[in-house]
Amino acid sequence: MDKNYDRYTGLVMDIRDCLTVIQGLIQVTKKKQSVDNLDVIMEHLNIADQKLKELSNSVINQSAMQPSDYLNGMPPIYANTHNSKLPD
């Protein structure tokens, strides 16, 4: 399996976990009509935000054109499909 796929999957799972915690805390906060959980909600929102930035940067960096993309004058979108070695 592609190591980037594993990394992306891990980041997505981390983000989903944060959002699940936030959702649960919001429901509890609504029922209690208190603001006790706001600090924890903000903490998890910040974690989710960091993970989204990391995922976004990883995807952008992965999709950046590599010198090997220009082999044989092929457009970058098709170049890697003809290489025997997959990009890292």
PyMOL Python script that loads the backbone (N, CA, C, O; Angstrom):
from pymol import cmd

cmd.read_pdbstr("""\
ATOM      1  N   MET A   1       0.854  -1.185   0.000  1.00  0.00           N
ATOM      2  CA  MET A   1       0.000   0.000   0.000  1.00  0.00           C
ATOM      3  C   MET A   1       0.888   1.231   0.000  1.00  0.00           C
ATOM      4  O   MET A   1       1.956   1.225   0.612  1.00  0.00           O
ATOM      5  N   ASP A   2       0.467   2.268  -0.667  1.00  0.00           N
ATOM      6  CA  ASP A   2       1.182   3.523  -0.796  1.00  0.00           C
ATOM      7  C   ASP A   2       1.326   4.185   0.576  1.00  0.00           C
ATOM      8  O   ASP A   2       0.349   4.323   1.312  1.00  0.00           O
ATOM      9  N   LYS A   3       2.556   4.593   0.913  1.00  0.00           N
ATOM     10  CA  LYS A   3       2.769   5.206   2.229  1.00  0.00           C
ATOM     11  C   LYS A   3       2.028   6.534   2.366  1.00  0.00           C
ATOM     12  O   LYS A   3       1.608   6.896   3.465  1.00  0.00           O
ATOM     13  N   ASN A   4       1.861   7.265   1.255  1.00  0.00           N
ATOM     14  CA  ASN A   4       1.093   8.511   1.312  1.00  0.00           C
ATOM     15  C   ASN A   4      -0.380   8.223   1.584  1.00  0.00           C
ATOM     16  O   ASN A   4      -1.036   8.963   2.316  1.00  0.00           O
ATOM     17  N   TYR A   5      -0.894   7.156   0.999  1.00  0.00           N
ATOM     18  CA  TYR A   5      -2.289   6.770   1.250  1.00  0.00           C
ATOM     19  C   TYR A   5      -2.482   6.490   2.738  1.00  0.00           C
ATOM     20  O   TYR A   5      -3.466   6.928   3.336  1.00  0.00           O
ATOM     21  N   ASP A   6      -1.538   5.757   3.333  1.00  0.00           N
ATOM     22  CA  ASP A   6      -1.620   5.460   4.765  1.00  0.00           C
ATOM     23  C   ASP A   6      -1.572   6.743   5.589  1.00  0.00           C
ATOM     24  O   ASP A   6      -2.308   6.891   6.565  1.00  0.00           O
ATOM     25  N   ARG A   7      -0.709   7.658   5.195  1.00  0.00           N
ATOM     26  CA  ARG A   7      -0.583   8.922   5.924  1.00  0.00           C
ATOM     27  C   ARG A   7      -1.868   9.732   5.802  1.00  0.00           C
ATOM     28  O   ARG A   7      -2.372  10.255   6.796  1.00  0.00           O
ATOM     29  N   TYR A   8      -2.395   9.836   4.588  1.00  0.00           N
ATOM     30  CA  TYR A   8      -3.630  10.589   4.372  1.00  0.00           C
ATOM     31  C   TYR A   8      -4.782   9.968   5.145  1.00  0.00           C
ATOM     32  O   TYR A   8      -5.586  10.675   5.753  1.00  0.00           O
ATOM     33  N   THR A   9      -4.856   8.645   5.117  1.00  0.00           N
ATOM     34  CA  THR A   9      -5.920   7.943   5.841  1.00  0.00           C
ATOM     35  C   THR A   9      -5.809   8.220   7.333  1.00  0.00           C
ATOM     36  O   THR A   9      -6.818   8.456   7.997  1.00  0.00           O
ATOM     37  N   GLY A  10      -4.600   8.193   7.861  1.00  0.00           N
ATOM     38  CA  GLY A  10      -4.384   8.487   9.274  1.00  0.00           C
ATOM     39  C   GLY A  10      -4.813   9.899   9.637  1.00  0.00           C
ATOM     40  O   GLY A  10      -5.437  10.118  10.675  1.00  0.00           O
ATOM     41  N   LEU A  11      -4.478  10.851   8.783  1.00  0.00           N
ATOM     42  CA  LEU A  11      -4.867  12.239   9.038  1.00  0.00           C
ATOM     43  C   LEU A  11      -6.385  12.396   8.997  1.00  0.00           C
ATOM     44  O   LEU A  11      -6.964  13.088   9.834  1.00  0.00           O
ATOM     45  N   VAL A  12      -7.022  11.758   8.030  1.00  0.00           N
ATOM     46  CA  VAL A  12      -8.475  11.830   7.929  1.00  0.00           C
ATOM     47  C   VAL A  12      -9.118  11.217   9.165  1.00  0.00           C
ATOM     48  O   VAL A  12     -10.088  11.762   9.692  1.00  0.00           O
ATOM     49  N   MET A  13      -8.590  10.095   9.632  1.00  0.00           N
ATOM     50  CA  MET A  13      -9.136   9.455  10.838  1.00  0.00           C
ATOM     51  C   MET A  13      -8.960  10.360  12.057  1.00  0.00           C
ATOM     52  O   MET A  13      -9.867  10.466  12.883  1.00  0.00           O
ATOM     53  N   ASP A  14      -7.791  11.018  12.177  1.00  0.00           N
ATOM     54  CA  ASP A  14      -7.560  11.953  13.286  1.00  0.00           C
ATOM     55  C   ASP A  14      -8.572  13.092  13.245  1.00  0.00           C
ATOM     56  O   ASP A  14      -9.119  13.484  14.276  1.00  0.00           O
ATOM     57  N   ILE A  15      -8.814  13.613  12.065  1.00  0.00           N
ATOM     58  CA  ILE A  15      -9.771  14.715  11.909  1.00  0.00           C
ATOM     59  C   ILE A  15     -11.174  14.255  12.275  1.00  0.00           C
ATOM     60  O   ILE A  15     -11.903  14.955  12.978  1.00  0.00           O
ATOM     61  N   ARG A  16     -11.549  13.071  11.795  1.00  0.00           N
ATOM     62  CA  ARG A  16     -12.881  12.543  12.118  1.00  0.00           C
ATOM     63  C   ARG A  16     -13.034  12.328  13.622  1.00  0.00           C
ATOM     64  O   ARG A  16     -14.094  12.610  14.182  1.00  0.00           O
ATOM     65  N   ASP A  17     -11.976  11.827  14.286  1.00  0.00           N
ATOM     66  CA  ASP A  17     -12.024  11.631  15.737  1.00  0.00           C
ATOM     67  C   ASP A  17     -12.240  12.961  16.453  1.00  0.00           C
ATOM     68  O   ASP A  17     -13.058  13.055  17.368  1.00  0.00           O
ATOM     69  N   CYS A  18     -11.500  13.992  16.029  1.00  0.00           N
ATOM     70  CA  CYS A  18     -11.663  15.314  16.639  1.00  0.00           C
ATOM     71  C   CYS A  18     -13.085  15.826  16.455  1.00  0.00           C
ATOM     72  O   CYS A  18     -13.691  16.350  17.390  1.00  0.00           O
ATOM     73  N   LEU A  19     -13.606  15.675  15.259  1.00  0.00           N
ATOM     74  CA  LEU A  19     -14.961  16.166  14.984  1.00  0.00           C
ATOM     75  C   LEU A  19     -16.011  15.392  15.774  1.00  0.00           C
ATOM     76  O   LEU A  19     -17.014  15.967  16.198  1.00  0.00           O
ATOM     77  N   THR A  20     -15.791  14.102  15.973  1.00  0.00           N
ATOM     78  CA  THR A  20     -16.713  13.298  16.770  1.00  0.00           C
ATOM     79  C   THR A  20     -16.712  13.766  18.219  1.00  0.00           C
ATOM     80  O   THR A  20     -17.771  13.890  18.834  1.00  0.00           O
ATOM     81  N   VAL A  21     -15.528  14.024  18.766  1.00  0.00           N
ATOM     82  CA  VAL A  21     -15.429  14.525  20.140  1.00  0.00           C
ATOM     83  C   VAL A  21     -16.123  15.876  20.250  1.00  0.00           C
ATOM     84  O   VAL A  21     -16.871  16.122  21.196  1.00  0.00           O
ATOM     85  N   ILE A  22     -15.873  16.743  19.285  1.00  0.00           N
ATOM     86  CA  ILE A  22     -16.490  18.072  19.296  1.00  0.00           C
ATOM     87  C   ILE A  22     -18.007  17.954  19.247  1.00  0.00           C
ATOM     88  O   ILE A  22     -18.711  18.639  19.989  1.00  0.00           O
ATOM     89  N   GLN A  23     -18.504  17.097  18.383  1.00  0.00           N
ATOM     90  CA  GLN A  23     -19.955  16.907  18.264  1.00  0.00           C
ATOM     91  C   GLN A  23     -20.550  16.449  19.595  1.00  0.00           C
ATOM     92  O   GLN A  23     -21.579  16.967  20.029  1.00  0.00           O
ATOM     93  N   GLY A  24     -19.907  15.487  20.234  1.00  0.00           N
ATOM     94  CA  GLY A  24     -20.397  14.998  21.526  1.00  0.00           C
ATOM     95  C   GLY A  24     -20.361  16.074  22.592  1.00  0.00           C
ATOM     96  O   GLY A  24     -21.297  16.202  23.381  1.00  0.00           O
ATOM     97  N   LEU A  25     -19.285  16.849  22.621  1.00  0.00           N
ATOM     98  CA  LEU A  25     -19.180  17.922  23.615  1.00  0.00           C
ATOM     99  C   LEU A  25     -20.233  19.004  23.390  1.00  0.00           C
ATOM    100  O   LEU A  25     -20.782  19.548  24.348  1.00  0.00           O
ATOM    101  N   ILE A  26     -20.509  19.309  22.150  1.00  0.00           N
ATOM    102  CA  ILE A  26     -21.539  20.310  21.848  1.00  0.00           C
ATOM    103  C   ILE A  26     -22.909  19.813  22.311  1.00  0.00           C
ATOM    104  O   ILE A  26     -23.695  20.585  22.861  1.00  0.00           O
ATOM    105  N   GLN A  27     -23.200  18.524  22.089  1.00  0.00           N
ATOM    106  CA  GLN A  27     -24.485  17.974  22.515  1.00  0.00           C
ATOM    107  C   GLN A  27     -24.631  18.037  24.040  1.00  0.00           C
ATOM    108  O   GLN A  27     -25.684  18.404  24.561  1.00  0.00           O
ATOM    109  N   VAL A  28     -23.553  17.672  24.744  1.00  0.00           N
ATOM    110  CA  VAL A  28     -23.585  17.729  26.211  1.00  0.00           C
ATOM    111  C   VAL A  28     -23.740  19.172  26.671  1.00  0.00           C
ATOM    112  O   VAL A  28     -24.511  19.452  27.589  1.00  0.00           O
ATOM    113  N   THR A  29     -23.021  20.076  26.047  1.00  0.00           N
ATOM    114  CA  THR A  29     -23.082  21.495  26.408  1.00  0.00           C
ATOM    115  C   THR A  29     -24.477  22.058  26.176  1.00  0.00           C
ATOM    116  O   THR A  29     -24.984  22.847  26.974  1.00  0.00           O
ATOM    117  N   LYS A  30     -25.094  21.638  25.067  1.00  0.00           N
ATOM    118  CA  LYS A  30     -26.463  22.097  24.779  1.00  0.00           C
ATOM    119  C   LYS A  30     -27.445  21.613  25.847  1.00  0.00           C
ATOM    120  O   LYS A  30     -28.295  22.373  26.312  1.00  0.00           O
ATOM    121  N   LYS A  31     -27.317  20.350  26.225  1.00  0.00           N
ATOM    122  CA  LYS A  31     -28.242  19.780  27.221  1.00  0.00           C
ATOM    123  C   LYS A  31     -28.074  20.462  28.572  1.00  0.00           C
ATOM    124  O   LYS A  31     -29.059  20.765  29.245  1.00  0.00           O
ATOM    125  N   LYS A  32     -26.827  20.703  28.971  1.00  0.00           N
ATOM    126  CA  LYS A  32     -26.562  21.317  30.273  1.00  0.00           C
ATOM    127  C   LYS A  32     -26.733  22.829  30.246  1.00  0.00           C
ATOM    128  O   LYS A  32     -26.816  23.475  31.291  1.00  0.00           O
ATOM    129  N   GLN A  33     -26.783  23.379  29.054  1.00  0.00           N
ATOM    130  CA  GLN A  33     -26.860  24.827  28.871  1.00  0.00           C
ATOM    131  C   GLN A  33     -25.752  25.530  29.649  1.00  0.00           C
ATOM    132  O   GLN A  33     -25.984  26.503  30.367  1.00  0.00           O
ATOM    133  N   SER A  34     -24.537  25.002  29.478  1.00  0.00           N
ATOM    134  CA  SER A  34     -23.382  25.609  30.146  1.00  0.00           C
ATOM    135  C   SER A  34     -22.265  25.796  29.119  1.00  0.00           C
ATOM    136  O   SER A  34     -22.342  25.321  27.986  1.00  0.00           O
ATOM    137  N   VAL A  35     -21.248  26.490  29.549  1.00  0.00           N
ATOM    138  CA  VAL A  35     -20.114  26.726  28.660  1.00  0.00           C
ATOM    139  C   VAL A  35     -18.849  26.030  29.172  1.00  0.00           C
ATOM    140  O   VAL A  35     -17.736  26.389  28.791  1.00  0.00           O
ATOM    141  N   ASP A  36     -19.034  25.040  30.032  1.00  0.00           N
ATOM    142  CA  ASP A  36     -17.899  24.354  30.651  1.00  0.00           C
ATOM    143  C   ASP A  36     -16.978  23.688  29.632  1.00  0.00           C
ATOM    144  O   ASP A  36     -15.770  23.604  29.851  1.00  0.00           O
ATOM    145  N   ASN A  37     -17.536  23.221  28.532  1.00  0.00           N
ATOM    146  CA  ASN A  37     -16.751  22.436  27.581  1.00  0.00           C
ATOM    147  C   ASN A  37     -16.132  23.271  26.453  1.00  0.00           C
ATOM    148  O   ASN A  37     -15.486  22.718  25.563  1.00  0.00           O
ATOM    149  N   LEU A  38     -16.320  24.585  26.481  1.00  0.00           N
ATOM    150  CA  LEU A  38     -15.850  25.401  25.363  1.00  0.00           C
ATOM    151  C   LEU A  38     -14.337  25.324  25.163  1.00  0.00           C
ATOM    152  O   LEU A  38     -13.872  25.316  24.023  1.00  0.00           O
ATOM    153  N   ASP A  39     -13.571  25.269  26.233  1.00  0.00           N
ATOM    154  CA  ASP A  39     -12.114  25.169  26.099  1.00  0.00           C
ATOM    155  C   ASP A  39     -11.712  23.859  25.429  1.00  0.00           C
ATOM    156  O   ASP A  39     -10.818  23.838  24.583  1.00  0.00           O
ATOM    157  N   VAL A  40     -12.371  22.773  25.805  1.00  0.00           N
ATOM    158  CA  VAL A  40     -12.071  21.469  25.213  1.00  0.00           C
ATOM    159  C   VAL A  40     -12.509  21.448  23.746  1.00  0.00           C
ATOM    160  O   VAL A  40     -11.807  20.900  22.896  1.00  0.00           O
ATOM    161  N   ILE A  41     -13.662  22.042  23.453  1.00  0.00           N
ATOM    162  CA  ILE A  41     -14.136  22.127  22.068  1.00  0.00           C
ATOM    163  C   ILE A  41     -13.121  22.907  21.230  1.00  0.00           C
ATOM    164  O   ILE A  41     -12.763  22.477  20.134  1.00  0.00           O
ATOM    165  N   MET A  42     -12.662  24.039  21.735  1.00  0.00           N
ATOM    166  CA  MET A  42     -11.683  24.852  21.007  1.00  0.00           C
ATOM    167  C   MET A  42     -10.379  24.084  20.794  1.00  0.00           C
ATOM    168  O   MET A  42      -9.769  24.170  19.728  1.00  0.00           O
ATOM    169  N   GLU A  43      -9.958  23.338  21.804  1.00  0.00           N
ATOM    170  CA  GLU A  43      -8.731  22.547  21.685  1.00  0.00           C
ATOM    171  C   GLU A  43      -8.858  21.531  20.550  1.00  0.00           C
ATOM    172  O   GLU A  43      -7.947  21.390  19.735  1.00  0.00           O
ATOM    173  N   HIS A  44      -9.982  20.829  20.498  1.00  0.00           N
ATOM    174  CA  HIS A  44     -10.187  19.827  19.453  1.00  0.00           C
ATOM    175  C   HIS A  44     -10.385  20.474  18.081  1.00  0.00           C
ATOM    176  O   HIS A  44      -9.980  19.905  17.067  1.00  0.00           O
ATOM    177  N   LEU A  45     -10.997  21.645  18.041  1.00  0.00           N
ATOM    178  CA  LEU A  45     -11.096  22.370  16.775  1.00  0.00           C
ATOM    179  C   LEU A  45      -9.713  22.759  16.263  1.00  0.00           C
ATOM    180  O   LEU A  45      -9.442  22.677  15.065  1.00  0.00           O
ATOM    181  N   ASN A  46      -8.850  23.180  17.165  1.00  0.00           N
ATOM    182  CA  ASN A  46      -7.485  23.535  16.773  1.00  0.00           C
ATOM    183  C   ASN A  46      -6.706  22.315  16.274  1.00  0.00           C
ATOM    184  O   ASN A  46      -5.950  22.411  15.308  1.00  0.00           O
ATOM    185  N   ILE A  47      -6.891  21.177  16.929  1.00  0.00           N
ATOM    186  CA  ILE A  47      -6.230  19.943  16.486  1.00  0.00           C
ATOM    187  C   ILE A  47      -6.735  19.562  15.096  1.00  0.00           C
ATOM    188  O   ILE A  47      -5.944  19.245  14.207  1.00  0.00           O
ATOM    189  N   ALA A  48      -8.055  19.596  14.914  1.00  0.00           N
ATOM    190  CA  ALA A  48      -8.625  19.264  13.606  1.00  0.00           C
ATOM    191  C   ALA A  48      -8.122  20.223  12.539  1.00  0.00           C
ATOM    192  O   ALA A  48      -7.830  19.806  11.418  1.00  0.00           O
ATOM    193  N   ASP A  49      -8.019  21.502  12.875  1.00  0.00           N
ATOM    194  CA  ASP A  49      -7.514  22.506  11.934  1.00  0.00           C
ATOM    195  C   ASP A  49      -6.073  22.195  11.537  1.00  0.00           C
ATOM    196  O   ASP A  49      -5.726  22.265  10.358  1.00  0.00           O
ATOM    197  N   GLN A  50      -5.239  21.853  12.509  1.00  0.00           N
ATOM    198  CA  GLN A  50      -3.836  21.507  12.219  1.00  0.00           C
ATOM    199  C   GLN A  50      -3.750  20.275  11.319  1.00  0.00           C
ATOM    200  O   GLN A  50      -2.958  20.243  10.377  1.00  0.00           O
ATOM    201  N   LYS A  51      -4.562  19.268  11.611  1.00  0.00           N
ATOM    202  CA  LYS A  51      -4.550  18.045  10.808  1.00  0.00           C
ATOM    203  C   LYS A  51      -5.022  18.329   9.385  1.00  0.00           C
ATOM    204  O   LYS A  51      -4.477  17.774   8.431  1.00  0.00           O
ATOM    205  N   LEU A  52      -6.036  19.194   9.232  1.00  0.00           N
ATOM    206  CA  LEU A  52      -6.510  19.563   7.898  1.00  0.00           C
ATOM    207  C   LEU A  52      -5.419  20.301   7.126  1.00  0.00           C
ATOM    208  O   LEU A  52      -5.231  20.058   5.934  1.00  0.00           O
ATOM    209  N   LYS A  53      -4.706  21.193   7.792  1.00  0.00           N
ATOM    210  CA  LYS A  53      -3.605  21.911   7.136  1.00  0.00           C
ATOM    211  C   LYS A  53      -2.519  20.935   6.709  1.00  0.00           C
ATOM    212  O   LYS A  53      -1.990  21.034   5.601  1.00  0.00           O
ATOM    213  N   GLU A  54      -2.185  19.989   7.587  1.00  0.00           N
ATOM    214  CA  GLU A  54      -1.171  18.990   7.271  1.00  0.00           C
ATOM    215  C   GLU A  54      -1.604  18.139   6.078  1.00  0.00           C
ATOM    216  O   GLU A  54      -0.809  17.873   5.176  1.00  0.00           O
ATOM    217  N   LEU A  55      -2.862  17.716   6.079  1.00  0.00           N
ATOM    218  CA  LEU A  55      -3.393  16.922   4.976  1.00  0.00           C
ATOM    219  C   LEU A  55      -3.369  17.730   3.680  1.00  0.00           C
ATOM    220  O   LEU A  55      -2.957  17.227   2.635  1.00  0.00           O
ATOM    221  N   SER A  56      -3.802  18.951   3.753  1.00  0.00           N
ATOM    222  CA  SER A  56      -3.825  19.826   2.581  1.00  0.00           C
ATOM    223  C   SER A  56      -2.417  20.026   2.021  1.00  0.00           C
ATOM    224  O   SER A  56      -2.200  19.912   0.815  1.00  0.00           O
ATOM    225  N   ASN A  57      -1.466  20.324   2.905  1.00  0.00           N
ATOM    226  CA  ASN A  57      -0.082  20.514   2.460  1.00  0.00           C
ATOM    227  C   ASN A  57       0.498  19.239   1.870  1.00  0.00           C
ATOM    228  O   ASN A  57       1.238  19.291   0.887  1.00  0.00           O
ATOM    229  N   SER A  58       0.173  18.105   2.456  1.00  0.00           N
ATOM    230  CA  SER A  58       0.671  16.824   1.943  1.00  0.00           C
ATOM    231  C   SER A  58       0.142  16.554   0.545  1.00  0.00           C
ATOM    232  O   SER A  58       0.885  16.126  -0.338  1.00  0.00           O
ATOM    233  N   VAL A  59      -1.140  16.807   0.352  1.00  0.00           N
ATOM    234  CA  VAL A  59      -1.754  16.571  -0.956  1.00  0.00           C
ATOM    235  C   VAL A  59      -1.169  17.536  -1.986  1.00  0.00           C
ATOM    236  O   VAL A  59      -0.868  17.139  -3.112  1.00  0.00           O
ATOM    237  N   ILE A  60      -1.008  18.808  -1.599  1.00  0.00           N
ATOM    238  CA  ILE A  60      -0.435  19.795  -2.516  1.00  0.00           C
ATOM    239  C   ILE A  60       0.994  19.414  -2.876  1.00  0.00           C
ATOM    240  O   ILE A  60       1.371  19.458  -4.047  1.00  0.00           O
ATOM    241  N   ASN A  61       1.793  19.039  -1.880  1.00  0.00           N
ATOM    242  CA  ASN A  61       3.181  18.655  -2.138  1.00  0.00           C
ATOM    243  C   ASN A  61       3.258  17.403  -3.003  1.00  0.00           C
ATOM    244  O   ASN A  61       4.112  17.310  -3.884  1.00  0.00           O
ATOM    245  N   GLN A  62       2.375  16.446  -2.759  1.00  0.00           N
ATOM    246  CA  GLN A  62       2.371  15.205  -3.528  1.00  0.00           C
ATOM    247  C   GLN A  62       1.987  15.465  -4.974  1.00  0.00           C
ATOM    248  O   GLN A  62       2.494  14.807  -5.882  1.00  0.00           O
ATOM    249  N   SER A  63       1.095  16.420  -5.190  1.00  0.00           N
ATOM    250  CA  SER A  63       0.611  16.662  -6.542  1.00  0.00           C
ATOM    251  C   SER A  63       1.516  17.617  -7.316  1.00  0.00           C
ATOM    252  O   SER A  63       1.314  17.829  -8.512  1.00  0.00           O
ATOM    253  N   ALA A  64       2.518  18.198  -6.639  1.00  0.00           N
ATOM    254  CA  ALA A  64       3.446  19.092  -7.343  1.00  0.00           C
ATOM    255  C   ALA A  64       4.205  18.297  -8.400  1.00  0.00           C
ATOM    256  O   ALA A  64       4.568  17.141  -8.185  1.00  0.00           O
ATOM    257  N   MET A  65       4.435  18.929  -9.531  1.00  0.00           N
ATOM    258  CA  MET A  65       5.102  18.241 -10.638  1.00  0.00           C
ATOM    259  C   MET A  65       6.550  17.923 -10.293  1.00  0.00           C
ATOM    260  O   MET A  65       7.261  18.756  -9.731  1.00  0.00           O
ATOM    261  N   GLN A  66       6.969  16.748 -10.623  1.00  0.00           N
ATOM    262  CA  GLN A  66       8.326  16.281 -10.417  1.00  0.00           C
ATOM    263  C   GLN A  66       9.080  16.352 -11.741  1.00  0.00           C
ATOM    264  O   GLN A  66       8.459  16.310 -12.803  1.00  0.00           O
ATOM    265  N   PRO A  67      10.427  16.461 -11.695  1.00  0.00           N
ATOM    266  CA  PRO A  67      11.186  16.483 -12.948  1.00  0.00           C
ATOM    267  C   PRO A  67      10.884  15.275 -13.835  1.00  0.00           C
ATOM    268  O   PRO A  67      10.888  15.388 -15.061  1.00  0.00           O
ATOM    269  N   SER A  68      10.624  14.125 -13.222  1.00  0.00           N
ATOM    270  CA  SER A  68      10.335  12.926 -14.007  1.00  0.00           C
ATOM    271  C   SER A  68       9.013  13.043 -14.769  1.00  0.00           C
ATOM    272  O   SER A  68       8.758  12.278 -15.699  1.00  0.00           O
ATOM    273  N   ASP A  69       8.176  14.006 -14.369  1.00  0.00           N
ATOM    274  CA  ASP A  69       6.897  14.197 -15.041  1.00  0.00           C
ATOM    275  C   ASP A  69       7.072  14.688 -16.474  1.00  0.00           C
ATOM    276  O   ASP A  69       6.146  14.601 -17.279  1.00  0.00           O
ATOM    277  N   TYR A  70       8.244  15.198 -16.789  1.00  0.00           N
ATOM    278  CA  TYR A  70       8.475  15.769 -18.110  1.00  0.00           C
ATOM    279  C   TYR A  70       9.149  14.791 -19.063  1.00  0.00           C
ATOM    280  O   TYR A  70       9.530  15.164 -20.172  1.00  0.00           O
ATOM    281  N   LEU A  71       9.294  13.547 -18.635  1.00  0.00           N
ATOM    282  CA  LEU A  71       9.939  12.545 -19.489  1.00  0.00           C
ATOM    283  C   LEU A  71       9.218  12.417 -20.815  1.00  0.00           C
ATOM    284  O   LEU A  71       7.989  12.397 -20.877  1.00  0.00           O
ATOM    285  N   ASN A  72       9.995  12.331 -21.856  1.00  0.00           N
ATOM    286  CA  ASN A  72       9.466  12.124 -23.203  1.00  0.00           C
ATOM    287  C   ASN A  72       8.450  13.183 -23.617  1.00  0.00           C
ATOM    288  O   ASN A  72       7.632  12.945 -24.505  1.00  0.00           O
ATOM    289  N   GLY A  73       8.496  14.343 -22.982  1.00  0.00           N
ATOM    290  CA  GLY A  73       7.596  15.422 -23.360  1.00  0.00           C
ATOM    291  C   GLY A  73       6.134  15.165 -23.038  1.00  0.00           C
ATOM    292  O   GLY A  73       5.257  15.857 -23.555  1.00  0.00           O
ATOM    293  N   MET A  74       5.856  14.173 -22.184  1.00  0.00           N
ATOM    294  CA  MET A  74       4.467  13.860 -21.843  1.00  0.00           C
ATOM    295  C   MET A  74       3.915  14.909 -20.884  1.00  0.00           C
ATOM    296  O   MET A  74       4.648  15.423 -20.040  1.00  0.00           O
ATOM    297  N   PRO A  75       2.651  15.224 -21.007  1.00  0.00           N
ATOM    298  CA  PRO A  75       2.052  16.130 -20.025  1.00  0.00           C
ATOM    299  C   PRO A  75       2.177  15.513 -18.630  1.00  0.00           C
ATOM    300  O   PRO A  75       2.056  14.297 -18.488  1.00  0.00           O
ATOM    301  N   PRO A  76       2.417  16.324 -17.605  1.00  0.00           N
ATOM    302  CA  PRO A  76       2.623  15.798 -16.246  1.00  0.00           C
ATOM    303  C   PRO A  76       1.524  14.858 -15.769  1.00  0.00           C
ATOM    304  O   PRO A  76       1.806  13.912 -15.035  1.00  0.00           O
ATOM    305  N   ILE A  77       0.301  15.093 -16.162  1.00  0.00           N
ATOM    306  CA  ILE A  77      -0.793  14.256 -15.668  1.00  0.00           C
ATOM    307  C   ILE A  77      -0.653  12.810 -16.132  1.00  0.00           C
ATOM    308  O   ILE A  77      -1.140  11.901 -15.459  1.00  0.00           O
ATOM    309  N   TYR A  78       0.005  12.579 -17.275  1.00  0.00           N
ATOM    310  CA  TYR A  78       0.145  11.226 -17.816  1.00  0.00           C
ATOM    311  C   TYR A  78       1.524  10.626 -17.572  1.00  0.00           C
ATOM    312  O   TYR A  78       1.701   9.415 -17.709  1.00  0.00           O
ATOM    313  N   ALA A  79       2.493  11.442 -17.216  1.00  0.00           N
ATOM    314  CA  ALA A  79       3.873  10.971 -17.144  1.00  0.00           C
ATOM    315  C   ALA A  79       4.043   9.792 -16.193  1.00  0.00           C
ATOM    316  O   ALA A  79       4.672   8.798 -16.557  1.00  0.00           O
ATOM    317  N   ASN A  80       3.501   9.881 -14.993  1.00  0.00           N
ATOM    318  CA  ASN A  80       3.718   8.827 -14.006  1.00  0.00           C
ATOM    319  C   ASN A  80       3.005   7.535 -14.346  1.00  0.00           C
ATOM    320  O   ASN A  80       3.371   6.482 -13.822  1.00  0.00           O
ATOM    321  N   THR A  81       2.010   7.578 -15.195  1.00  0.00           N
ATOM    322  CA  THR A  81       1.319   6.348 -15.551  1.00  0.00           C
ATOM    323  C   THR A  81       2.174   5.479 -16.453  1.00  0.00           C
ATOM    324  O   THR A  81       1.908   4.287 -16.607  1.00  0.00           O
ATOM    325  N   HIS A  82       3.209   6.072 -17.056  1.00  0.00           N
ATOM    326  CA  HIS A  82       4.075   5.322 -17.962  1.00  0.00           C
ATOM    327  C   HIS A  82       5.413   4.962 -17.335  1.00  0.00           C
ATOM    328  O   HIS A  82       6.197   4.228 -17.936  1.00  0.00           O
ATOM    329  N   ASN A  83       5.685   5.464 -16.146  1.00  0.00           N
ATOM    330  CA  ASN A  83       6.942   5.140 -15.469  1.00  0.00           C
ATOM    331  C   ASN A  83       6.810   3.792 -14.771  1.00  0.00           C
ATOM    332  O   ASN A  83       5.735   3.416 -14.303  1.00  0.00           O
ATOM    333  N   SER A  84       7.925   3.079 -14.714  1.00  0.00           N
ATOM    334  CA  SER A  84       7.875   1.801 -14.010  1.00  0.00           C
ATOM    335  C   SER A  84       7.972   2.012 -12.505  1.00  0.00           C
ATOM    336  O   SER A  84       7.522   1.168 -11.731  1.00  0.00           O
ATOM    337  N   LYS A  85       8.554   3.131 -12.085  1.00  0.00           N
ATOM    338  CA  LYS A  85       8.700   3.418 -10.658  1.00  0.00           C
ATOM    339  C   LYS A  85       7.631   4.431 -10.247  1.00  0.00           C
ATOM    340  O   LYS A  85       7.496   5.491 -10.858  1.00  0.00           O
ATOM    341  N   LEU A  86       6.884   4.092  -9.217  1.00  0.00           N
ATOM    342  CA  LEU A  86       5.874   5.008  -8.710  1.00  0.00           C
ATOM    343  C   LEU A  86       6.544   6.100  -7.883  1.00  0.00           C
ATOM    344  O   LEU A  86       7.557   5.839  -7.234  1.00  0.00           O
ATOM    345  N   PRO A  87       6.003   7.316  -7.889  1.00  0.00           N
ATOM    346  CA  PRO A  87       6.598   8.387  -7.076  1.00  0.00           C
ATOM    347  C   PRO A  87       6.470   8.075  -5.595  1.00  0.00           C
ATOM    348  O   PRO A  87       5.546   7.378  -5.174  1.00  0.00           O
ATOM    349  N   ASP A  88       7.408   8.599  -4.803  1.00  0.00           N
ATOM    350  CA  ASP A  88       7.373   8.400  -3.348  1.00  0.00           C
ATOM    351  C   ASP A  88       6.230   9.134  -2.729  1.00  0.00           C
ATOM    352  O   ASP A  88       6.047   9.080  -1.513  1.00  0.00           O
TER     353      ASP A  88
END
""", "prot")
cmd.dss("prot")
cmd.show_as("cartoon", "prot")
cmd.util.cbc("prot")
cmd.orient("prot")
